[in-house]
Amino acid sequence: MELLGVLEVVSSLSCGGALVIWMSIGSLSKTEAAEERAQRIMVIFCFVAAISLFGLHYSGGSVFGSFMLARVLAVVCIAVGLSATLNIKGKEVQGEPNPHQLMKARREREEE
């Protein structure tokens, strides 16, 4: 198998693996250890995808018919991989209460 074919397969598999983990991270993070393991696997997939996409770009390959898209997707994979290292479980990210907390507070006020 030629180099471009190998790079296409590796990038497709690693991007697909990262996507599946990203979509199912809620199910995979039942415990903190499982969440950390899923995050590490996702980081590995993202960086493998980035390396293979950069290799695909510099080998003259294309993604969806575009020569420039492989490099852009590689940078996106790096950004997603770096953001996957952040552990935000149980922390208030938005800085505002969610609708469930507002409804609960409203019910408590009405009962008093």
N, C-alpha and C positions, 0 to 999 in steps of 0.2 A: 504494500500500500504506500502510496506516495505521501510526502510530508503534508501537503495541503489537505488530503483526505483525513489523515490522522488528526490534524489540528481542528478540522471541522467537527469530527466525531467527539474529540475531547471537550471542545468548547460547548457543543450542544449538550453533552451529558452533564457537564459541571454546571452549566447555566440551568438546566432542567432540575438537577438535584437541589441547587440553591433555591429555586422557585418553589419546589415542593416543600422544603423545610420552612421557607418563609410563610407559605400558606397554612401550614399545620403547626406553627410554633405554639399556638395556644394549647393544642392537644399534647405537644411534646414537653411542655413546661409544667407538668404536674408537681414536680419537686424542683428544688433549686439545682440539684446535681444534674437532673435531666435537662433543665433549661440551659445550663452551662455547656453540657455536652452537645446539645442541638446547635447552640450558637457557635461553638468551635467548629463543628462540621460544616456549618453554613459559611463561616469565614474561609475555611479551606477550599470549599467549592468555589466561592467567589474569587479567591486569588488564583486558583487553577484556571478558572474561566478567563480571568484577566490576562494571565500569561499566555494562554493558548490564543486568545483573541489578538493580542499584540503580535504573537508569532504569525498568526494568519494574515494580519495586515502587512507585516514586513516581508512575508513570503509571496505577496502578490495576490492573495485570496480576497474573496469578497463575501459579504453577508447580505442576503436578500438582494443581490445584484449591485450592491453599493460597496465601492472600495474603501470609502472613508468611515463607514458605519462600524466596522470592527474595532477601530481605535476608540471611537466614542463609547461603544458598549464596554470596552475594557476599562475605561475610566469610570463608568457607572458601576461596574462590578467592584472596583476598588473602593468606591464610596460606600456601596452597600456592605462590603466586607468590613470596612472600618466601623460603620454604624452598627453592625451586628455584634461588635465587641462590647457595646454599651449595655449594661445590665440595668434595666429600668423597672423590673418587677416590683410592684408594691409601692412605687414612688409616684407622687402627684406630678404629672408632666405638664398638664395644661394650666394649672394654677387656678382653676375655677371648679366649683362643685359640679358634679354630674346631675342629670335630671332626677335620678333615684334619690340622691341625698336631698335635693330640694323638696321633693314630694314627701319624704320622711319628715323633714323639718316642718313643713306646712301642716302635716297631720298632727305632729306633736303640739304645735301652737294651737290648733283647733281644739284639741282634747283638753288643754289647760284652760 
